[in-house]
Amino acid sequence: MTDNNPNPAPSRRGVLRAGGALLAGAALPGLAPRHARADDRPPLGTWPEGSAGSSVFIGVAVPRTGTYAGPGEDELKGIELAIEHLNEGNELIRKIAPKVSKGVLGKKVEHGVADNQAKPNVAVQAQSRFISENKAVLLMGSVSSAVAVALNKLAERERVIYLPVISGSNDTTGKDCSRYSFRQCFYAHTAANALAPVLIKNIGANKKIAFLTPDYTYGHTVRQSMEEFTKKGGWTTVTNQVAPLGAPDYSSYLLNIANSGADVFININFGNDAVLSIKQAKQFGILDKQTLVVPYNTPFLAKEVGGDLMQGVYAATDYWWTLEDQYPLAKAFNAAFEKKYNYKPEWGANSGYMQVALWAHMVETAGTFYPPEVIKAYESGLKVDSTVGQVSFRPEDHQLIRPVVIQRGKKPSAMKSPDDYYDIVEVVPGAGIMQAPDAFGCKLGSVT
């Protein structure tokens, strides 16, 4: 019998044979689309799915409620300004990441925001959703170092790069370091190493210290580092009062400090905890008898407690807006931030902006969002211009080599503007105040 059907149904064998030919053809380099050629590397984290379209997504989780809400909102503003600048190809961000045109590798940068409440489990849940639902190529945000450490572990497990913004614990790039995490800001060891010589010189030798310490990794490592470096001037600890994060009342701790016979009150609290404890310390008469020192300065602290309470107080910080007299990029950043938000940027905002800008620079340098290549760019020792001069990441622990700023609170009568709370005493270069890369137990995991 003759089949007169001009379009006979294909046999199963024919379909398989044709499909195999198509697959073989697609495998040829000359026939594959550009993004398909990159897929010869096995999928890793959210790659390549997270960067396959015309945009990429950043998951941002910061504390928007609770004791760390003020610094959290400030760092969010810095992050969002940087994302805006990336997408429009702003001149400022291009001075930090010169290969940027608009977006990153030509892709628009989108983001989502979650309130992590300064709680590690809440932060991990939020960022896990950004990974699974939005295929985030980057995770950002922290004020609590406990959150930063938890997200270091999530980043390592999920193979997605994470950037803490505010995190003062030595552990973040120490024993809890991660191949997938990079810290821009200063931390306990560098704060103490920069600040202690200034304290010994200006307050004197052989002083007695009373510490008020928040009971988690940040508080304990700051206290340890401050004891280590003030000991060189003969300073000794007479009491260390350890309080829980978010304590509503510090009376019992401050009573012990008031009766301790200390010369210096070193308050390690951060965020609203710092505000409350300093105000209550005034009520207990502590600030009349003991010199207040803030080794890790909280954004907005002087504004919240009043300039009179911060008068003469020594503090270490990451960034202060009057650095614009020394660094051109600081002046440009201040102007852009104040234009958008109507206040001088605090250091959390600057850290958020710089983390985004540095990440964009590394991705553009790598020429891909593929995490191992981006990590390789971070670890290359690349020198980058920033708002505090030229900086680079240490490959051994992923800590930025950057200066620490020492401040002293001004008399209210000496303030030239409502935001002029501090004199900059010294800008201490970073390289000379950092510990050896393995001193705090950092062992970076593998990339894949």
Buried (B, 14 or more C-beta within 10 A) or exposed (E): EEEEEEEEEEEEEEEEEEEEEEEEEEEEEEEBEEEEEBEEBEEBBBBBEBBBEEEBBBBBBBBBEBBBBBBBBBBBBBBBBBBBBBBEEBEBBBBBBEEBEEBBBEBBBBBBBBBBBBBBEBBBBBBBBBBEEBBBBBBBBBBBBBBBBBBBBBBBBBBBBBBBBBBBBBBBBBBBBBBBBBBBBBBBBBBBBBBBBBBBEEBBEEBBBBBBBBEBBBBBBBBBBBBBBBEEBEBEBBBBBBBEBBBEEBEEBBEBBBEBEBBBBBBBBBBBBBBBBBBBBBEBEBBEEBBBBBBBBBBBBBBBBBBEBBBEBBBBBBBBBBBBEEBEBBBBBBEBBBEEBEBBBBBBBBBBBBBBBBBBBBBBBBEBBBBBBBBBBBBBEBEBBBBBBEBBBBBBBBBBBBBBBBBBBBEEEEBEEEBBBBBBBBBBEBEEBBBEBEEBEBEBEEBE
